[in-house]
Amino acid sequence: QVQLVESGGGLVQAGESLTLSCVGSGVTLDRAAVGWFRQAPGKEREGVSCLSASDGRRNYWGSVKGRATISRDNSRNAVYLRLNSLRPEDAGTYYCAAITFRPYSDCPGPSGRHEYDQWGLGTQVIVSS
């Protein structure tokens, strides 16, 4: 059974940083494109970042460009998303997702969430101004 478990969310002050973790079980994440999405209340889920499994390319979308770093730790079967200079508009539930049915795939675009077949339950980020 495949599971993705996110952690690292919480309450932070604007301008601070945090690192979100996504740990996989039942799947080897270094063979999967892994994306991070976020959803604010009343808004659609949006793609934030993705790490390609084909060439290791890092993709960032929207307002996190220049403030985010996605990385992988194969020894822990984990993918991380570090967010710097957090803003109130960064608040929301952050989800990681993986494309496991097609190993070593590239990342879909930011609106390609339907291409991911495995999702975590999310971790909430609250940013106070």
C-alpha positions in Angstrom: 0.0 0.0 0.0 1.4 3.3 -1.1 1.4 6.2 1.4 2.7 9.7 1.3 2.9 11.5 4.6 3.5 15.2 4.9 4.8 17.0 7.9 6.5 20.3 8.8 3.6 22.6 8.7 2.6 24.9 11.5 2.3 28.6 12.5 5.1 30.8 11.4 5.6 34.6 11.2 5.8 36.3 7.9 9.4 36.4 6.7 10.3 33.2 8.3 11.1 29.9 6.7 10.0 26.3 7.0 10.7 23.0 5.5 7.9 20.6 4.5 8.6 16.9 4.3 7.0 14.2 2.3 7.9 10.6 3.2 6.8 7.7 1.1 6.1 4.1 2.0 5.2 1.4 -0.4 6.8 3.4 -3.2 10.4 4.4 -4.0 10.1 8.2 -4.4 13.3 8.6 -6.4 11.5 6.8 -9.3 8.6 9.1 -9.1 8.0 12.7 -10.1 6.9 14.3 -6.9 5.0 17.5 -6.7 3.9 19.9 -4.0 0.5 21.6 -4.1 -1.2 24.0 -1.8 -4.8 24.9 -1.2 -6.1 27.9 0.6 -9.6 28.0 2.0 -12.1 28.6 -0.8 -9.5 28.3 -3.5 -8.4 25.7 -6.0 -5.5 23.5 -5.3 -2.5 24.9 -7.1 0.8 23.5 -8.1 3.8 24.9 -6.3 6.8 22.8 -7.2 7.8 19.5 -8.7 10.9 17.4 -8.8 11.3 15.4 -12.0 12.3 11.7 -11.8 13.7 11.6 -15.3 16.4 14.3 -15.1 16.1 15.7 -11.6 14.8 19.1 -12.9 13.3 21.3 -10.3 10.2 23.2 -11.2 8.7 26.1 -9.3 5.5 27.9 -10.1 3.7 31.1 -9.1 4.6 33.2 -6.2 7.1 30.8 -4.6 9.6 31.2 -7.5 12.8 32.4 -6.0 11.7 31.5 -2.5 11.4 27.7 -2.6 13.7 24.8 -2.9 12.6 21.2 -3.6 15.0 18.4 -2.8 15.1 14.7 -2.4 16.7 12.4 0.2 16.8 8.9 -1.2 18.1 7.4 2.1 14.9 8.6 3.8 12.6 8.1 0.8 11.6 11.7 1.2 11.1 14.9 -0.8 11.3 18.2 0.9 10.0 21.7 0.1 11.8 24.6 1.8 9.9 27.9 1.7 11.7 31.1 2.6 10.4 34.6 3.2 6.9 33.3 3.9 4.0 35.6 3.2 0.4 35.5 4.5 -0.7 34.4 1.1 1.5 31.3 1.4 -0.9 29.9 4.0 -2.9 26.8 3.2 -2.8 23.1 3.2 0.2 21.7 1.4 0.0 18.4 -0.2 2.6 16.2 -1.8 1.8 14.0 -4.7 3.6 11.4 -6.8 3.3 9.9 -10.2 4.0 6.3 -9.4 2.2 4.5 -12.3 4.8 5.9 -14.8 8.3 5.6 -13.3 11.0 8.2 -14.1 8.5 10.6 -15.5 8.9 14.3 -16.0 6.8 16.8 -14.1 3.5 17.9 -15.5 2.8 21.6 -15.6 1.4 23.4 -12.6 -2.2 22.6 -13.6 -1.4 18.9 -14.1 -2.6 17.7 -10.7 -4.7 15.0 -12.3 -1.6 13.2 -13.6 -0.6 12.4 -10.0 -1.9 9.1 -8.8 -0.8 9.2 -5.1 -1.5 12.0 -2.7 -0.8 12.7 1.0 -3.4 14.1 3.4 -1.6 17.4 3.7 0.0 19.6 6.3 -1.3 23.0 7.2 0.8 26.2 7.0 -0.4 29.3 8.8 1.5 32.5 8.3 0.9 35.4 10.6 1.6 39.0 9.5 
